[in-house]
Amino acid sequence: MRVDQLPGLDAALAALADPTRRALLARLSRGEATVQDLARPFAISQPAISHHLKVLEEAGLIETRVQGSARPRRLRPAAIAALWDGLGALRRDMEARHSRLDAVLDEMKAEEEFRDDH
Amino acid sequence: MIIDPVSKEPHTLLVAEGRSSLTFTRRFAHPPARVLRAHLEPAAVRRWIGSDSHPMQDCRIDGRPGGSFRYVWSGENGFAASGEFEEITDRRIVHVERFDPDWTGGDARVITDFDPDGAGGTLLRMQVIYASAEARASVGASGMAEGMEGAFDRLEALLAA
């Protein structure tokens, strides 16, 4: 089976590639919210936010709850859990950071030894 | 749940502990005092927390309990982090941090321990406690977006197995 044949994955990756949509997910991680609530911190129109929410919903990352005339959006915990794999990327970022720290520590050591000798 | 690397020593290990925290561990061939100092001196910090793709253009650290810090990364998608130190001892730094734009679901509390490894080196243990389980999950989702290419690699390996 090829990666591009996996249902849903492409949509989820494409949805997450956009910074506004990641910010919307981050906001929803603090609890459900209406389109009006979600649009407030952004300098873009409500229809544009609605479009981003539609992309996230089609990717299966969020869902709409019907509450009278209100339509709050919320995260789909199962879908988010499936994205745990993203932690592998965090680990690699931290590993790269720690490799740079190794080099910085070596230089700090050399400087300390130089100071001690002079 | 342990995200274990497959290759090269020394490596950074990531463990998802409890409901809302992530813990990174790494061994360094330098004593705790030096490793801790590299976390508080701007000249050192900007070189390892900044990178070629995201250079740190501003790094201010008041490395005392109650002191604050601010990091600014330049580049196409510039971002910043700021926070306050709650505790600084010879073996531990506790601080609160937040990013702008926010991608960690609000303030995260970070406990970094610098323990002797018994061979002259340091075992670094950094626990990041997010505001909620959902915040931690969304950090994972962001990581996936940032590391999309790597995610594809791993998935292909998984499917080939």
HADDOCK unambig.tbl for C-alpha pairs under 7 A between the chains (distance, minus, plus):
assign (segid A and resid 1 and name CA) (segid B and resid 159 and name CA) 6.89 0.50 0.50
assign (segid A and resid 3 and name CA) (segid B and resid 156 and name CA) 6.55 0.50 0.50
assign (segid A and resid 13 and name CA) (segid B and resid 145 and name CA) 6.34 0.50 0.50
assign (segid A and resid 16 and name CA) (segid B and resid 145 and name CA) 5.31 0.50 0.50
assign (segid A and resid 17 and name CA) (segid B and resid 145 and name CA) 5.45 0.50 0.50
assign (segid A and resid 22 and name CA) (segid B and resid 142 and name CA) 6.65 0.50 0.50
assign (segid A and resid 23 and name CA) (segid B and resid 103 and name CA) 6.58 0.50 0.50
assign (segid A and resid 25 and name CA) (segid B and resid 138 and name CA) 6.83 0.50 0.50
assign (segid A and resid 26 and name CA) (segid B and resid 103 and name CA) 5.85 0.50 0.50
assign (segid A and resid 26 and name CA) (segid B and resid 104 and name CA) 6.97 0.50 0.50
assign (segid A and resid 26 and name CA) (segid B and resid 105 and name CA) 5.47 0.50 0.50
assign (segid A and resid 26 and name CA) (segid B and resid 138 and name CA) 6.07 0.50 0.50
assign (segid A and resid 27 and name CA) (segid B and resid 105 and name CA) 6.81 0.50 0.50
assign (segid A and resid 29 and name CA) (segid B and resid 105 and name CA) 6.43 0.50 0.50
assign (segid A and resid 29 and name CA) (segid B and resid 134 and name CA) 5.05 0.50 0.50
assign (segid A and resid 29 and name CA) (segid B and resid 135 and name CA) 5.37 0.50 0.50
assign (segid A and resid 29 and name CA) (segid B and resid 138 and name CA) 6.48 0.50 0.50
assign (segid A and resid 30 and name CA) (segid B and resid 105 and name CA) 6.48 0.50 0.50
assign (segid A and resid 30 and name CA) (segid B and resid 135 and name CA) 6.88 0.50 0.50
assign (segid A and resid 80 and name CA) (segid B and resid 137 and name CA) 6.22 0.50 0.50
assign (segid A and resid 80 and name CA) (segid B and resid 138 and name CA) 6.99 0.50 0.50
assign (segid A and resid 80 and name CA) (segid B and resid 141 and name CA) 6.70 0.50 0.50
assign (segid A and resid 81 and name CA) (segid B and resid 137 and name CA) 6.60 0.50 0.50
assign (segid A and resid 83 and name CA) (segid B and resid 140 and name CA) 6.53 0.50 0.50
assign (segid A and resid 83 and name CA) (segid B and resid 141 and name CA) 5.47 0.50 0.50
assign (segid A and resid 83 and name CA) (segid B and resid 144 and name CA) 6.93 0.50 0.50
assign (segid A and resid 84 and name CA) (segid B and resid 137 and name CA) 6.96 0.50 0.50
assign (segid A and resid 84 and name CA) (segid B and resid 140 and name CA) 5.42 0.50 0.50
assign (segid A and resid 84 and name CA) (segid B and resid 141 and name CA) 6.73 0.50 0.50
assign (segid A and resid 85 and name CA) (segid B and resid 144 and name CA) 6.68 0.50 0.50
assign (segid A and resid 86 and name CA) (segid B and resid 140 and name CA) 4.73 0.50 0.50
assign (segid A and resid 86 and name CA) (segid B and resid 141 and name CA) 5.56 0.50 0.50
assign (segid A and resid 86 and name CA) (segid B and resid 142 and name CA) 6.99 0.50 0.50
assign (segid A and resid 86 and name CA) (segid B and resid 143 and name CA) 4.62 0.50 0.50
assign (segid A and resid 86 and name CA) (segid B and resid 144 and name CA) 3.58 0.50 0.50
assign (segid A and resid 87 and name CA) (segid B and resid 140 and name CA) 4.96 0.50 0.50
assign (segid A and resid 87 and name CA) (segid B and resid 143 and name CA) 6.00 0.50 0.50
assign (segid A and resid 87 and name CA) (segid B and resid 144 and name CA) 6.96 0.50 0.50
assign (segid A and resid 88 and name CA) (segid B and resid 3 and name CA) 6.31 0.50 0.50
assign (segid A and resid 89 and name CA) (segid B and resid 143 and name CA) 5.44 0.50 0.50
assign (segid A and resid 89 and name CA) (segid B and resid 144 and name CA) 6.19 0.50 0.50
assign (segid A and resid 89 and name CA) (segid B and resid 147 and name CA) 5.09 0.50 0.50
assign (segid A and resid 89 and name CA) (segid B and resid 150 and name CA) 6.98 0.50 0.50
assign (segid A and resid 90 and name CA) (segid B and resid 143 and name CA) 5.53 0.50 0.50
assign (segid A and resid 91 and name CA) (segid B and resid 12 and name CA) 6.89 0.50 0.50
assign (segid A and resid 91 and name CA) (segid B and resid 14 and name CA) 5.99 0.50 0.50
assign (segid A and resid 95 and name CA) (segid B and resid 11 and name CA) 6.54 0.50 0.50
assign (segid A and resid 95 and name CA) (segid B and resid 12 and name CA) 5.20 0.50 0.50
assign (segid A and resid 97 and name CA) (segid B and resid 48 and name CA) 5.67 0.50 0.50
assign (segid A and resid 97 and name CA) (segid B and resid 49 and name CA) 6.07 0.50 0.50
assign (segid A and resid 100 and name CA) (segid B and resid 48 and name CA) 4.99 0.50 0.50
assign (segid A and resid 101 and name CA) (segid B and resid 48 and name CA) 5.20 0.50 0.50
assign (segid A and resid 104 and name CA) (segid B and resid 44 and name CA) 6.47 0.50 0.50
assign (segid A and resid 105 and name CA) (segid B and resid 35 and name CA) 6.93 0.50 0.50
